[in-house]
Amino acid sequence: MLQAMLDRARERGEHPPDTFGVLDHILAPMYIRVLFGAGPLTPDYVDGLVARLL
């Protein structure tokens, strides 16, 4: 599903990150926070991850 979203963005002429970029910069930090109890996943935190990637 993630790859399909990235493909659609490319078809629209956007320049999205590749799948591994999304995993490395957005999903991995979220999993680390949850697994190690490093703090809540707030909307501001997730927005910051996305902003840094894009």
All heavy atoms as TSV, in Angstrom:
chain	resi	resn	atom	element	x	y	z
A	1	MET	N	N	0.829	-1.189	0.000
A	1	MET	CA	C	0.000	0.000	0.000
A	1	MET	C	C	0.877	1.257	0.000
A	1	MET	O	O	0.576	2.207	-0.704
A	1	MET	CB	C	-0.919	-0.016	1.211
A	1	MET	CG	C	-1.802	1.191	1.247
A	1	MET	SD	S	-3.272	1.055	2.246
A	1	MET	CE	C	-2.635	1.180	3.870
A	2	LEU	N	N	1.951	1.264	0.762
A	2	LEU	CA	C	2.837	2.421	0.797
A	2	LEU	C	C	3.450	2.670	-0.578
A	2	LEU	O	O	3.481	3.805	-1.059
A	2	LEU	CB	C	3.942	2.204	1.831
A	2	LEU	CG	C	5.031	3.255	1.907
A	2	LEU	CD1	C	4.445	4.608	2.268
A	2	LEU	CD2	C	6.077	2.852	2.919
A	3	GLN	N	N	3.902	1.612	-1.226
A	3	GLN	CA	C	4.509	1.760	-2.544
A	3	GLN	C	C	3.499	2.303	-3.545
A	3	GLN	O	O	3.839	3.139	-4.385
A	3	GLN	CB	C	5.075	0.424	-3.036
A	3	GLN	CG	C	5.858	0.556	-4.322
A	3	GLN	CD	C	7.052	1.479	-4.179
A	3	GLN	OE1	O	7.883	1.296	-3.296
A	3	GLN	NE2	N	7.153	2.480	-5.027
A	4	ALA	N	N	2.252	1.877	-3.449
A	4	ALA	CA	C	1.204	2.379	-4.352
A	4	ALA	C	C	1.021	3.883	-4.176
A	4	ALA	O	O	0.857	4.616	-5.167
A	4	ALA	CB	C	-0.105	1.638	-4.108
A	5	MET	N	N	1.069	4.369	-2.937
A	5	MET	CA	C	0.928	5.811	-2.694
A	5	MET	C	C	2.107	6.567	-3.296
A	5	MET	O	O	1.927	7.622	-3.908
A	5	MET	CB	C	0.832	6.097	-1.189
A	5	MET	CG	C	-0.449	5.603	-0.582
A	5	MET	SD	S	-0.729	6.051	1.156
A	5	MET	CE	C	0.848	5.917	1.910
A	6	LEU	N	N	3.305	6.030	-3.142
A	6	LEU	CA	C	4.488	6.683	-3.701
A	6	LEU	C	C	4.440	6.677	-5.228
A	6	LEU	O	O	4.806	7.666	-5.872
A	6	LEU	CB	C	5.754	6.001	-3.196
A	6	LEU	CG	C	5.989	6.069	-1.680
A	6	LEU	CD1	C	7.176	5.203	-1.285
A	6	LEU	CD2	C	6.143	7.488	-1.205
A	7	ASP	N	N	3.970	5.574	-5.809
A	7	ASP	CA	C	3.833	5.493	-7.267
A	7	ASP	C	C	2.841	6.516	-7.795
A	7	ASP	O	O	3.085	7.164	-8.814
A	7	ASP	CB	C	3.417	4.084	-7.689
A	7	ASP	CG	C	4.500	3.047	-7.466
A	7	ASP	OD1	O	5.685	3.427	-7.315
A	7	ASP	OD2	O	4.153	1.846	-7.437
A	8	ARG	N	N	1.719	6.668	-7.105
A	8	ARG	CA	C	0.718	7.661	-7.536
A	8	ARG	C	C	1.286	9.075	-7.465
A	8	ARG	O	O	1.030	9.904	-8.345
A	8	ARG	CB	C	-0.551	7.548	-6.690
A	8	ARG	CG	C	-1.409	6.352	-7.050
A	8	ARG	CD	C	-2.797	6.424	-6.439
A	8	ARG	NE	N	-2.802	6.578	-5.000
A	8	ARG	CZ	C	-2.804	5.569	-4.129
A	8	ARG	NH1	N	-2.793	4.319	-4.560
A	8	ARG	NH2	N	-2.824	5.795	-2.839
A	9	ALA	N	N	2.080	9.356	-6.444
A	9	ALA	CA	C	2.704	10.676	-6.328
A	9	ALA	C	C	3.645	10.917	-7.509
A	9	ALA	O	O	3.657	12.002	-8.090
A	9	ALA	CB	C	3.455	10.798	-5.008
A	10	ARG	N	N	4.412	9.899	-7.882
A	10	ARG	CA	C	5.309	10.026	-9.034
A	10	ARG	C	C	4.524	10.277	-10.318
A	10	ARG	O	O	4.923	11.084	-11.151
A	10	ARG	CB	C	6.159	8.767	-9.177
A	10	ARG	CG	C	7.500	8.926	-8.580
A	10	ARG	CD	C	8.422	7.754	-8.855
A	10	ARG	NE	N	9.213	7.551	-7.642
A	10	ARG	CZ	C	8.865	6.779	-6.625
A	10	ARG	NH1	N	7.777	6.070	-6.671
A	10	ARG	NH2	N	9.621	6.696	-5.562
A	11	GLU	N	N	3.397	9.574	-10.474
A	11	GLU	CA	C	2.557	9.752	-11.659
A	11	GLU	C	C	2.007	11.174	-11.746
A	11	GLU	O	O	1.762	11.681	-12.842
A	11	GLU	CB	C	1.410	8.740	-11.650
A	11	GLU	CG	C	1.862	7.314	-11.892
A	11	GLU	CD	C	0.776	6.290	-11.617
A	11	GLU	OE1	O	-0.377	6.679	-11.317
A	11	GLU	OE2	O	1.088	5.089	-11.687
A	12	ARG	N	N	1.811	11.812	-10.604
A	12	ARG	CA	C	1.322	13.197	-10.579
A	12	ARG	C	C	2.452	14.196	-10.818
A	12	ARG	O	O	2.222	15.404	-10.821
A	12	ARG	CB	C	0.669	13.503	-9.231
A	12	ARG	CG	C	-0.637	12.804	-8.977
A	12	ARG	CD	C	-1.329	13.359	-7.735
A	12	ARG	NE	N	-0.517	13.239	-6.533
A	12	ARG	CZ	C	-0.584	12.238	-5.658
A	12	ARG	NH1	N	-1.409	11.236	-5.863
A	12	ARG	NH2	N	0.182	12.232	-4.586
A	13	GLY	N	N	3.664	13.695	-10.982
A	13	GLY	CA	C	4.795	14.578	-11.212
A	13	GLY	C	C	5.506	15.013	-9.946
A	13	GLY	O	O	6.392	15.861	-9.991
A	14	GLU	N	N	5.133	14.448	-8.813
A	14	GLU	CA	C	5.802	14.765	-7.552
A	14	GLU	C	C	7.101	13.962	-7.453
A	14	GLU	O	O	7.347	13.055	-8.241
A	14	GLU	CB	C	4.880	14.438	-6.375
A	14	GLU	CG	C	3.602	15.247	-6.379
A	14	GLU	CD	C	2.644	14.838	-5.271
A	14	GLU	OE1	O	3.093	14.252	-4.269
A	14	GLU	OE2	O	1.432	15.099	-5.432
A	15	HIS	N	N	7.915	14.295	-6.493
A	15	HIS	CA	C	9.192	13.610	-6.278
A	15	HIS	C	C	9.222	13.034	-4.860
A	15	HIS	O	O	9.933	13.548	-3.998
A	15	HIS	CB	C	10.356	14.567	-6.483
A	15	HIS	CG	C	10.356	15.192	-7.845
A	15	HIS	ND1	N	10.724	14.503	-8.969
A	15	HIS	CD2	C	9.996	16.419	-8.259
A	15	HIS	CE1	C	10.606	15.276	-10.019
A	15	HIS	NE2	N	10.157	16.457	-9.610
A	16	PRO	N	N	8.466	11.964	-4.639
A	16	PRO	CA	C	8.420	11.386	-3.291
A	16	PRO	C	C	9.700	10.615	-2.980
A	16	PRO	O	O	10.448	10.225	-3.889
A	16	PRO	CB	C	7.237	10.425	-3.371
A	16	PRO	CG	C	7.231	9.981	-4.797
A	16	PRO	CD	C	7.650	11.206	-5.577
A	17	PRO	N	N	9.962	10.377	-1.704
A	17	PRO	CA	C	11.113	9.548	-1.334
A	17	PRO	C	C	10.847	8.104	-1.753
A	17	PRO	O	O	9.704	7.732	-2.029
A	17	PRO	CB	C	11.169	9.683	0.187
A	17	PRO	CG	C	9.767	10.010	0.572
A	17	PRO	CD	C	9.205	10.818	-0.551
A	18	ASP	N	N	11.887	7.294	-1.774
A	18	ASP	CA	C	11.658	5.883	-2.061
A	18	ASP	C	C	11.114	5.198	-0.802
A	18	ASP	O	O	11.071	5.791	0.284
A	18	ASP	CB	C	12.912	5.203	-2.583
A	18	ASP	CG	C	14.052	5.154	-1.575
A	18	ASP	OD1	O	13.844	5.509	-0.406
A	18	ASP	OD2	O	15.149	4.760	-1.972
A	19	THR	N	N	10.700	3.968	-0.962
A	19	THR	CA	C	10.078	3.228	0.140
A	19	THR	C	C	11.008	3.121	1.340
A	19	THR	O	O	10.588	3.315	2.483
A	19	THR	CB	C	9.673	1.817	-0.329
A	19	THR	OG1	O	8.810	1.942	-1.461
A	19	THR	CG2	C	8.948	1.058	0.760
A	20	PHE	N	N	12.277	2.829	1.097
A	20	PHE	CA	C	13.215	2.687	2.215
A	20	PHE	C	C	13.457	4.016	2.914
A	20	PHE	O	O	13.697	4.054	4.121
A	20	PHE	CB	C	14.526	2.063	1.749
A	20	PHE	CG	C	14.382	0.606	1.415
A	20	PHE	CD1	C	14.503	0.176	0.109
A	20	PHE	CD2	C	14.101	-0.320	2.402
A	20	PHE	CE1	C	14.352	-1.167	-0.208
A	20	PHE	CE2	C	13.946	-1.659	2.102
A	20	PHE	CZ	C	14.073	-2.083	0.785
A	21	GLY	N	N	13.377	5.111	2.180
A	21	GLY	CA	C	13.487	6.422	2.810
A	21	GLY	C	C	12.367	6.660	3.801
A	21	GLY	O	O	12.584	7.180	4.904
A	22	VAL	N	N	11.169	6.264	3.429
A	22	VAL	CA	C	10.022	6.399	4.338
A	22	VAL	C	C	10.224	5.509	5.561
A	22	VAL	O	O	10.017	5.946	6.697
A	22	VAL	CB	C	8.705	6.049	3.614
A	22	VAL	CG1	C	7.537	6.031	4.586
A	22	VAL	CG2	C	8.439	7.032	2.486
A	23	LEU	N	N	10.632	4.275	5.331
A	23	LEU	CA	C	10.844	3.363	6.452
A	23	LEU	C	C	11.923	3.879	7.399
A	23	LEU	O	O	11.753	3.870	8.618
A	23	LEU	CB	C	11.240	1.972	5.942
A	23	LEU	CG	C	10.168	1.204	5.186
A	23	LEU	CD1	C	10.757	-0.075	4.602
A	23	LEU	CD2	C	8.992	0.898	6.077
A	24	ASP	N	N	13.028	4.335	6.831
A	24	ASP	CA	C	14.158	4.788	7.644
A	24	ASP	C	C	13.882	6.068	8.414
A	24	ASP	O	O	14.343	6.231	9.541
A	24	ASP	CB	C	15.395	5.022	6.778
A	24	ASP	CG	C	15.988	3.739	6.244
A	24	ASP	OD1	O	15.670	2.656	6.781
A	24	ASP	OD2	O	16.773	3.824	5.280
A	25	HIS	N	N	13.143	6.990	7.826
A	25	HIS	CA	C	12.985	8.314	8.418
A	25	HIS	C	C	11.671	8.548	9.147
A	25	HIS	O	O	11.561	9.502	9.914
A	25	HIS	CB	C	13.157	9.387	7.335
A	25	HIS	CG	C	14.540	9.442	6.806
A	25	HIS	ND1	N	14.935	8.737	5.703
A	25	HIS	CD2	C	15.633	10.080	7.262
A	25	HIS	CE1	C	16.211	8.958	5.477
A	25	HIS	NE2	N	16.664	9.765	6.416
A	26	ILE	N	N	10.679	7.705	8.893
A	26	ILE	CA	C	9.386	7.918	9.562
A	26	ILE	C	C	8.998	6.722	10.426
A	26	ILE	O	O	8.769	6.861	11.630
A	26	ILE	CB	C	8.275	8.222	8.544
A	26	ILE	CG1	C	8.582	9.543	7.846
A	26	ILE	CG2	C	6.904	8.285	9.223
A	26	ILE	CD1	C	7.586	9.951	6.805
A	27	LEU	N	N	8.932	5.539	9.831
A	27	LEU	CA	C	8.447	4.391	10.589
A	27	LEU	C	C	9.425	3.918	11.658
A	27	LEU	O	O	9.007	3.609	12.773
A	27	LEU	CB	C	8.097	3.248	9.639
A	27	LEU	CG	C	6.947	3.546	8.675
A	27	LEU	CD1	C	6.694	2.346	7.779
A	27	LEU	CD2	C	5.688	3.923	9.423
A	28	ALA	N	N	10.713	3.871	11.343
A	28	ALA	CA	C	11.687	3.381	12.327
A	28	ALA	C	C	11.684	4.211	13.614
A	28	ALA	O	O	11.618	3.632	14.707
A	28	ALA	CB	C	13.077	3.318	11.710
A	29	PRO	N	N	11.744	5.547	13.535
A	29	PRO	CA	C	11.707	6.314	14.787
A	29	PRO	C	C	10.410	6.104	15.585
A	29	PRO	O	O	10.429	6.086	16.815
A	29	PRO	CB	C	11.823	7.770	14.332
A	29	PRO	CG	C	12.452	7.702	12.995
A	29	PRO	CD	C	11.986	6.415	12.382
A	30	MET	N	N	9.308	5.903	14.874
A	30	MET	CA	C	8.041	5.672	15.577
A	30	MET	C	C	8.082	4.336	16.320
A	30	MET	O	O	7.676	4.247	17.487
A	30	MET	CB	C	6.874	5.721	14.585
A	30	MET	CG	C	6.620	7.119	14.065
A	30	MET	SD	S	5.434	7.248	12.709
A	30	MET	CE	C	4.078	6.267	13.226
A	31	TYR	N	N	8.589	3.292	15.652
A	31	TYR	CA	C	8.693	1.990	16.306
A	31	TYR	C	C	9.626	2.045	17.510
A	31	TYR	O	O	9.341	1.456	18.547
A	31	TYR	CB	C	9.192	0.924	15.324
A	31	TYR	CG	C	8.129	0.416	14.392
A	31	TYR	CD1	C	8.274	0.553	13.023
A	31	TYR	CD2	C	6.976	-0.200	14.876
A	31	TYR	CE1	C	7.295	0.098	12.151
A	31	TYR	CE2	C	6.000	-0.652	14.023
A	31	TYR	CZ	C	6.160	-0.516	12.656
A	31	TYR	OH	O	5.204	-0.970	11.808
A	32	ILE	N	N	10.739	2.728	17.377
A	32	ILE	CA	C	11.695	2.836	18.482
A	32	ILE	C	C	11.035	3.485	19.692
A	32	ILE	O	O	11.202	3.029	20.828
A	32	ILE	CB	C	12.946	3.636	18.056
A	32	ILE	CG1	C	13.730	2.885	16.983
A	32	ILE	CG2	C	13.824	3.986	19.247
A	32	ILE	CD1	C	14.310	1.565	17.439
A	33	ARG	N	N	10.274	4.554	19.462
A	33	ARG	CA	C	9.592	5.234	20.579
A	33	ARG	C	C	8.628	4.296	21.283
A	33	ARG	O	O	8.542	4.268	22.509
A	33	ARG	CB	C	8.854	6.472	20.085
A	33	ARG	CG	C	9.766	7.641	19.827
A	33	ARG	CD	C	8.985	8.836	19.320
A	33	ARG	NE	N	8.495	9.739	20.322
A	33	ARG	CZ	C	9.216	10.655	20.945
A	33	ARG	NH1	N	10.494	10.758	20.691
A	33	ARG	NH2	N	8.675	11.463	21.808
A	34	VAL	N	N	7.896	3.526	20.498
A	34	VAL	CA	C	6.915	2.610	21.088
A	34	VAL	C	C	7.606	1.453	21.807
A	34	VAL	O	O	7.280	1.141	22.954
A	34	VAL	CB	C	5.945	2.091	19.998
A	34	VAL	CG1	C	5.065	0.977	20.535
A	34	VAL	CG2	C	5.083	3.232	19.466
A	35	LEU	N	N	8.567	0.828	21.148
A	35	LEU	CA	C	9.223	-0.350	21.728
A	35	LEU	C	C	10.006	-0.037	22.990
A	35	LEU	O	O	10.032	-0.827	23.935
A	35	LEU	CB	C	10.164	-0.988	20.707
A	35	LEU	CG	C	9.498	-1.715	19.550
A	35	LEU	CD1	C	10.542	-2.178	18.547
A	35	LEU	CD2	C	8.693	-2.906	20.050
A	36	PHE	N	N	10.673	1.111	23.028
A	36	PHE	CA	C	11.530	1.438	24.161
A	36	PHE	C	C	10.921	2.469	25.102
A	36	PHE	O	O	11.593	2.957	26.011
A	36	PHE	CB	C	12.897	1.919	23.663
A	36	PHE	CG	C	13.660	0.838	22.956
A	36	PHE	CD1	C	13.826	0.886	21.588
A	36	PHE	CD2	C	14.177	-0.240	23.651
A	36	PHE	CE1	C	14.510	-0.116	20.916
A	36	PHE	CE2	C	14.864	-1.253	22.993
A	36	PHE	CZ	C	15.021	-1.189	21.624
A	37	GLY	N	N	9.658	2.797	24.885
A	37	GLY	CA	C	8.990	3.731	25.778
A	37	GLY	C	C	9.644	5.093	25.805
A	37	GLY	O	O	9.742	5.726	26.856
A	38	ALA	N	N	10.100	5.555	24.643
A	38	ALA	CA	C	10.831	6.827	24.572
A	38	ALA	C	C	9.911	8.029	24.434
A	38	ALA	O	O	10.365	9.097	24.055
A	38	ALA	CB	C	11.815	6.777	23.406
A	39	GLY	N	N	8.668	7.877	24.716
A	39	GLY	CA	C	7.737	9.001	24.646
A	39	GLY	C	C	6.565	8.703	23.725
A	39	GLY	O	O	6.607	7.774	22.928
A	40	PRO	N	N	5.533	9.492	23.850
A	40	PRO	CA	C	4.324	9.251	23.050
A	40	PRO	C	C	4.509	9.676	21.598
A	40	PRO	O	O	5.365	10.505	21.278
A	40	PRO	CB	C	3.270	10.128	23.735
A	40	PRO	CG	C	4.073	11.241	24.328
A	40	PRO	CD	C	5.383	10.629	24.746
A	41	LEU	N	N	3.699	9.095	20.751
A	41	LEU	CA	C	3.660	9.491	19.335
A	41	LEU	C	C	2.608	10.582	19.191
A	41	LEU	O	O	1.443	10.312	18.972
A	41	LEU	CB	C	3.306	8.299	18.443
A	41	LEU	CG	C	4.339	7.207	18.343
A	41	LEU	CD1	C	3.810	6.047	17.516
A	41	LEU	CD2	C	5.618	7.739	17.746
A	42	THR	N	N	3.039	11.802	19.332
A	42	THR	CA	C	2.111	12.922	19.207
A	42	THR	C	C	2.021	13.360	17.745
A	42	THR	O	O	2.940	13.109	16.957
A	42	THR	CB	C	2.588	14.117	20.051
A	42	THR	OG1	O	3.834	14.580	19.518
A	42	THR	CG2	C	2.743	13.743	21.517
A	43	PRO	N	N	0.944	14.003	17.382
A	43	PRO	CA	C	0.842	14.530	16.010
A	43	PRO	C	C	2.011	15.450	15.654
A	43	PRO	O	O	2.508	15.411	14.527
A	43	PRO	CB	C	-0.488	15.277	16.006
A	43	PRO	CG	C	-1.302	14.576	17.049
A	43	PRO	CD	C	-0.301	14.201	18.120
A	44	ASP	N	N	2.469	16.255	16.599
A	44	ASP	CA	C	3.596	17.153	16.335
A	44	ASP	C	C	4.875	16.370	16.037
A	44	ASP	O	O	5.652	16.748	15.157
A	44	ASP	CB	C	3.848	18.095	17.511
A	44	ASP	CG	C	2.791	19.177	17.616
A	44	ASP	OD1	O	2.129	19.474	16.602
A	44	ASP	OD2	O	2.641	19.727	18.720
A	45	TYR	N	N	5.095	15.293	16.765
A	45	TYR	CA	C	6.286	14.476	16.536
A	45	TYR	C	C	6.243	13.856	15.134
A	45	TYR	O	O	7.221	13.920	14.382
A	45	TYR	CB	C	6.382	13.375	17.597
A	45	TYR	CG	C	7.541	12.440	17.369
A	45	TYR	CD1	C	8.844	12.839	17.618
A	45	TYR	CD2	C	7.334	11.155	16.884
A	45	TYR	CE1	C	9.916	11.983	17.403
A	45	TYR	CE2	C	8.388	10.292	16.661
A	45	TYR	CZ	C	9.690	10.723	16.926
A	45	TYR	OH	O	10.740	9.881	16.694
A	46	VAL	N	N	5.117	13.262	14.781
A	46	VAL	CA	C	4.981	12.619	13.468
A	46	VAL	C	C	5.063	13.657	12.357
A	46	VAL	O	O	5.724	13.445	11.333
A	46	VAL	CB	C	3.672	11.806	13.388
A	46	VAL	CG1	C	3.474	11.220	12.006
A	46	VAL	CG2	C	3.673	10.707	14.440
A	47	ASP	N	N	4.439	14.806	12.540
A	47	ASP	CA	C	4.543	15.897	11.537
A	47	ASP	C	C	5.997	16.317	11.341
A	47	ASP	O	O	6.423	16.588	10.218
A	47	ASP	CB	C	3.703	17.102	11.957
A	47	ASP	CG	C	2.218	16.868	11.824
A	47	ASP	OD1	O	1.801	15.889	11.153
A	47	ASP	OD2	O	1.448	17.681	12.381
A	48	GLY	N	N	6.760	16.359	12.416
A	48	GLY	CA	C	8.164	16.724	12.316
A	48	GLY	C	C	8.966	15.704	11.520
A	48	GLY	O	O	9.832	16.066	10.725
A	49	LEU	N	N	8.663	14.419	11.721
A	49	LEU	CA	C	9.341	13.378	10.938
A	49	LEU	C	C	9.062	13.543	9.452
A	49	LEU	O	O	9.961	13.463	8.626
A	49	LEU	CB	C	8.888	11.994	11.409
A	49	LEU	CG	C	9.290	11.542	12.817
A	49	LEU	CD1	C	8.620	10.217	13.140
A	49	LEU	CD2	C	10.796	11.436	12.936
A	50	VAL	N	N	7.811	13.766	9.130
A	50	VAL	CA	C	7.417	13.915	7.730
A	50	VAL	C	C	8.055	15.173	7.134
A	50	VAL	O	O	8.587	15.150	6.018
A	50	VAL	CB	C	5.889	13.950	7.590
A	50	VAL	CG1	C	5.472	14.296	6.155
A	50	VAL	CG2	C	5.279	12.619	8.004
A	51	ALA	N	N	8.042	16.250	7.869
A	51	ALA	CA	C	8.614	17.508	7.375
A	51	ALA	C	C	10.106	17.354	7.086
A	51	ALA	O	O	10.600	17.868	6.070
A	51	ALA	CB	C	8.380	18.625	8.386
A	52	ARG	N	N	10.832	16.651	7.946
A	52	ARG	CA	C	12.261	16.453	7.708
A	52	ARG	C	C	12.526	15.582	6.492
A	52	ARG	O	O	13.500	15.784	5.776
A	52	ARG	CB	C	12.917	15.842	8.940
A	52	ARG	CG	C	13.157	16.849	10.049
A	52	ARG	CD	C	14.059	16.286	11.127
A	52	ARG	NE	N	13.461	15.181	11.831
A	52	ARG	CZ	C	12.785	15.290	12.975
A	52	ARG	NH1	N	12.616	16.479	13.529
A	52	ARG	NH2	N	12.277	14.241	13.554
A	53	LEU	N	N	11.653	14.617	6.234
A	53	LEU	CA	C	11.844	13.731	5.084
A	53	LEU	C	C	11.528	14.441	3.774
A	53	LEU	O	O	12.233	14.297	2.790
A	53	LEU	CB	C	10.974	12.487	5.213
A	53	LEU	CG	C	11.044	11.504	4.047
A	53	LEU	CD1	C	12.447	10.925	3.929
A	53	LEU	CD2	C	10.028	10.397	4.242
A	54	LEU	N	N	10.462	15.223	3.767
A	54	LEU	CA	C	10.042	15.870	2.521
A	54	LEU	C	C	10.689	17.212	2.375
A	54	LEU	O	O	10.798	17.779	1.353
A	54	LEU	CB	C	8.518	15.998	2.492
A	54	LEU	CG	C	7.751	14.685	2.603
A	54	LEU	CD1	C	6.254	14.950	2.619
A	54	LEU	CD2	C	8.099	13.754	1.448
